[in-house]
């Protein structure tokens, strides 16, 4: 790789200053290299895609394994990588800070911290604690140049409250978040409402099925896809495998990528 960590962090910060860009989510080194080859300007990890590739459910992968995964992704490409760092692998702010410091050391250009607890009965951290966790992450990042994204998860954790989402995102911005993210917004009205409420801070939108041009017109700065690319890959794999198991036929292979194409994509890379 030729791009330095600091250069990638500078590029990532610049991407958030104007315009709109798509930041797709690879689940391993190979998919990261492929996405870079398609011309994307930055990438973001996906906790769900990573977990499925490792044979786990989303949220079950331990911190040390996630850190190793992030290091591998960041080292594999010359473009910035944003870490889906889940909830920081801790509840209390000081422990979140410890995790964030380790994440910065992996070479990522950005990281996100969410306010979800993992407890279905109380899916979101108390407001004050949620804000303190973002402030702790900001302090741990320090002068490294890593961009901090704060996520409020209500719309995907059965707490779809627009007023509370805006309250949290606004407080996260005041606590030091550089970018804000409320996954699960679907309608143009909801997306525009949140973007206006937190302006001029940039907003990440989880692709809701609307075209990039529409989201850009609404004011979105960054568009991610979460685990959707990984789910797409798994969907095709399972359809092909089920066809073999249930019908004894192999027609799905007609849609497969060519071996020569894949070898050309990865040729010349040294094994780490």
C-alpha positions as CSV (number, residue, x, y, z in Angstrom):
1,X,0.0,0.0,0.0
2,X,1.2,3.5,-0.8
3,X,-1.2,5.8,1.1
4,X,-0.2,6.6,4.6
5,X,-2.6,6.3,7.5
6,X,-2.6,10.1,8.0
7,X,-3.2,10.7,4.3
8,X,-6.2,8.4,4.3
9,X,-7.5,10.2,7.4
10,X,-7.1,13.6,5.7
11,X,-8.9,12.4,2.6
12,X,-11.7,11.0,4.7
13,X,-12.2,14.3,6.5
14,X,-12.2,16.2,3.2
15,X,-14.9,13.9,1.8
16,X,-17.2,15.1,4.6
17,X,-16.9,18.8,3.9
18,X,-19.1,19.0,0.8
19,X,-21.0,16.9,-1.8
20,X,-22.3,13.3,-1.3
21,X,-20.5,10.0,-1.5
22,X,-21.3,6.3,-1.2
23,X,-19.3,4.4,1.4
24,X,-20.0,0.7,0.7
25,X,-19.4,-2.0,3.3
26,X,-17.0,-4.8,2.6
27,X,-17.0,-7.8,4.9
28,X,-13.4,-9.1,4.3
29,X,-10.2,-8.1,2.6
30,X,-11.2,-9.5,-0.8
31,X,-14.4,-7.6,-0.9
32,X,-12.6,-4.4,0.2
33,X,-10.1,-4.7,-2.6
34,X,-12.8,-5.3,-5.1
35,X,-14.8,-2.2,-4.0
36,X,-11.6,-0.1,-4.2
37,X,-11.1,-1.4,-7.7
38,X,-14.6,-0.1,-8.6
39,X,-13.6,3.4,-7.8
40,X,-15.3,4.0,-4.5
41,X,-13.6,6.8,-2.5
42,X,-13.9,5.2,1.0
43,X,-15.1,2.0,2.6
44,X,-16.8,1.1,5.9
45,X,-16.7,-2.2,7.8
46,X,-19.9,-4.0,8.6
47,X,-20.3,-5.7,11.9
48,X,-23.0,-8.0,10.5
49,X,-21.1,-9.0,7.3
50,X,-17.9,-9.6,9.3
51,X,-19.8,-11.7,11.8
52,X,-21.5,-13.9,9.2
53,X,-18.2,-14.5,7.4
54,X,-16.8,-15.8,10.7
55,X,-19.8,-18.0,11.4
56,X,-21.3,-15.7,14.1
57,X,-24.4,-13.7,14.5
58,X,-24.1,-9.9,14.4
59,X,-22.8,-8.6,17.7
60,X,-21.2,-11.8,18.9
61,X,-17.6,-11.1,17.7
62,X,-15.2,-10.2,20.4
63,X,-13.3,-6.9,20.5
64,X,-9.9,-8.4,19.8
65,X,-11.1,-10.2,16.7
66,X,-12.8,-7.0,15.5
67,X,-9.6,-5.0,16.0
68,X,-7.7,-7.6,14.0
69,X,-10.3,-7.5,11.2
70,X,-10.2,-3.7,11.1
71,X,-6.4,-3.7,10.9
72,X,-6.5,-6.1,8.0
73,X,-9.1,-4.0,6.1
74,X,-7.3,-0.7,6.6
75,X,-4.0,-2.2,5.5
76,X,-5.4,-3.8,2.4
77,X,-6.6,-0.7,0.6
78,X,-5.3,2.8,-0.2
79,X,-8.6,4.5,0.5
80,X,-10.0,5.4,3.9
81,X,-11.8,2.8,6.0
82,X,-14.4,3.7,8.6
83,X,-14.9,1.2,11.4
84,X,-18.3,0.0,12.4
85,X,-17.2,-0.2,16.0
86,X,-20.6,-1.1,17.4
87,X,-21.1,0.2,21.0
88,X,-17.4,0.4,21.7
89,X,-17.4,-3.0,23.4
90,X,-18.2,-1.5,26.8
91,X,-20.9,0.3,28.7
92,X,-19.1,2.9,30.8
93,X,-17.4,5.9,29.1
94,X,-13.9,5.2,30.4
95,X,-14.0,1.6,29.0
96,X,-15.4,2.9,25.7
97,X,-12.4,5.3,25.5
98,X,-10.0,2.4,26.0
99,X,-11.6,0.5,23.1
100,X,-11.6,3.6,20.9
101,X,-7.9,4.1,21.5
102,X,-7.2,0.5,20.4
103,X,-9.4,1.1,17.3
104,X,-7.5,4.2,16.3
105,X,-4.3,2.1,16.4
106,X,-5.6,-0.2,13.7
107,X,-5.1,2.5,11.1
108,X,-8.8,3.2,10.3
109,X,-9.7,6.7,9.1
110,X,-13.0,6.9,11.1
111,X,-15.1,5.0,13.5
112,X,-18.7,4.9,14.7
113,X,-20.1,4.5,18.2
114,X,-23.8,3.6,18.7
115,X,-26.2,4.2,21.6
116,X,-27.7,0.7,21.5
117,X,-27.3,-1.5,24.6
118,X,-28.0,-4.9,23.1
119,X,-30.8,-5.4,25.7
120,X,-34.2,-5.7,24.0
121,X,-35.9,-4.5,27.2
122,X,-33.9,-1.3,27.3
123,X,-32.4,-1.0,23.8
124,X,-30.9,2.4,24.1
125,X,-28.5,3.8,26.7
126,X,-29.9,6.5,29.0
127,X,-29.5,9.9,27.3
128,X,-26.9,11.2,29.6
129,X,-24.8,8.1,29.5
130,X,-25.1,7.9,25.7
131,X,-23.7,11.5,25.4
132,X,-20.9,10.8,27.9
133,X,-19.9,7.7,25.8
134,X,-19.5,9.9,22.7
135,X,-17.5,12.5,24.6
136,X,-15.2,9.8,25.9
137,X,-14.7,8.5,22.4
138,X,-13.9,12.0,21.2
139,X,-11.3,12.4,24.0
140,X,-9.7,9.0,23.1
141,X,-9.4,9.9,19.4
142,X,-7.5,13.1,20.4
143,X,-5.4,14.6,17.6
144,X,-5.2,11.4,15.6
145,X,-7.3,12.8,12.8
146,X,-9.8,9.9,13.0
147,X,-13.4,11.0,12.2
148,X,-16.0,10.2,14.8
149,X,-19.5,9.2,13.8
150,X,-22.2,9.0,16.5
151,X,-25.1,6.7,15.8
152,X,-28.6,6.8,17.4
153,X,-30.2,3.5,16.9
154,X,-33.9,4.1,17.8
155,X,-35.3,3.5,14.3
156,X,-33.8,0.0,14.1
157,X,-34.2,-0.9,17.8
158,X,-38.0,-0.6,18.0
159,X,-37.8,3.0,19.4
160,X,-38.7,5.1,16.3
161,X,-39.0,8.4,18.0
162,X,-38.0,11.3,15.8
163,X,-37.8,14.0,18.5
164,X,-35.6,11.7,20.7
165,X,-33.4,10.8,17.7
166,X,-32.8,14.5,16.9
167,X,-32.3,15.3,20.6
168,X,-29.6,12.6,20.8
169,X,-27.9,13.4,17.5
170,X,-27.7,17.1,18.5
171,X,-26.2,16.3,21.8
172,X,-23.7,13.9,20.2
173,X,-22.6,16.7,17.9
174,X,-22.1,19.0,20.9
175,X,-20.1,16.2,22.6
176,X,-17.6,16.1,19.6
177,X,-19.1,13.9,16.9
178,X,-17.9,14.8,13.4
179,X,-20.7,13.0,11.6
180,X,-24.1,11.8,12.7
181,X,-26.1,8.7,11.7
182,X,-29.6,7.4,12.5
183,X,-29.9,4.1,10.7
184,X,-33.4,3.1,9.7
185,X,-34.7,6.4,8.3
186,X,-36.8,5.5,5.2
187,X,-38.9,8.3,4.0
188,X,-37.6,11.5,2.2
189,X,-39.5,13.5,4.9
190,X,-37.7,11.8,7.8
191,X,-34.3,12.0,6.2
192,X,-34.7,15.7,5.3
193,X,-36.0,16.5,8.9
194,X,-32.9,15.0,10.5
195,X,-30.5,16.5,8.0
196,X,-32.0,20.0,8.7
197,X,-32.0,19.5,12.4
198,X,-28.3,18.7,12.8
199,X,-27.0,21.0,10.0
200,X,-24.2,21.9,9.3
201,X,-22.9,18.5,10.6
202,X,-22.7,15.9,7.9
203,X,-25.2,13.0,8.0
204,X,-24.7,9.3,7.1
205,X,-27.8,7.7,5.6
206,X,-28.2,3.9,5.5
207,X,-29.4,3.4,1.9
208,X,-33.2,3.3,2.1
209,X,-33.8,2.3,-1.5
210,X,-33.8,5.9,-2.7
211,X,-31.3,6.8,-5.5
212,X,-28.1,8.4,-4.6
213,X,-29.2,11.5,-6.5
214,X,-32.3,11.9,-4.4
215,X,-30.4,11.5,-1.2
216,X,-27.8,14.0,-2.3
217,X,-30.6,16.5,-3.1
218,X,-31.9,16.0,0.4
219,X,-28.5,17.0,1.8
220,X,-27.0,13.6,2.7
221,X,-23.3,13.7,2.8
222,X,-22.5,10.0,3.1
223,X,-24.5,6.9,2.1
224,X,-23.6,3.4,3.5
225,X,-25.2,0.1,2.8
226,X,-24.5,-1.8,6.1
227,X,-24.7,-5.6,5.6
228,X,-26.6,-5.4,2.4
229,X,-23.7,-6.3,0.1
230,X,-22.8,-9.2,2.3
231,X,-26.5,-10.3,2.4
232,X,-26.5,-10.1,-1.4
233,X,-23.5,-12.4,-1.7
234,X,-24.9,-14.8,0.9
235,X,-28.3,-14.8,-1.0
236,X,-26.7,-15.9,-4.3
237,X,-24.5,-18.5,-2.5
238,X,-27.5,-20.0,-0.7
239,X,-29.6,-20.0,-3.9
240,X,-26.8,-21.9,-5.8
241,X,-26.2,-24.3,-3.0
242,X,-29.9,-25.0,-2.5
243,X,-30.3,-25.7,-6.2
244,X,-27.6,-28.3,-6.0
245,X,-29.0,-29.9,-2.8
246,X,-32.6,-29.9,-3.9
247,X,-32.5,-30.3,-7.7
248,X,-29.1,-31.7,-8.5
249,X,-28.6,-28.9,-11.1
250,X,-26.0,-26.2,-11.4
251,X,-27.6,-23.4,-13.4
252,X,-26.7,-20.8,-10.8
253,X,-23.1,-21.1,-11.8
254,X,-23.9,-19.3,-15.0
255,X,-24.0,-16.1,-13.0
256,X,-20.7,-16.7,-11.2
257,X,-17.7,-14.4,-11.6
258,X,-15.0,-15.8,-13.8
259,X,-11.9,-17.3,-12.1
260,X,-9.6,-15.4,-14.4
261,X,-11.3,-12.1,-13.5
262,X,-10.9,-12.8,-9.8
263,X,-7.3,-13.9,-10.2
264,X,-6.6,-10.7,-12.1
265,X,-8.2,-8.6,-9.4
266,X,-6.0,-10.1,-6.6
267,X,-2.8,-11.0,-8.6
268,X,0.5,-9.8,-7.1
269,X,-0.6,-9.3,-3.6
270,X,1.8,-10.5,-1.0
271,X,0.4,-12.8,1.7
272,X,0.4,-11.0,5.1
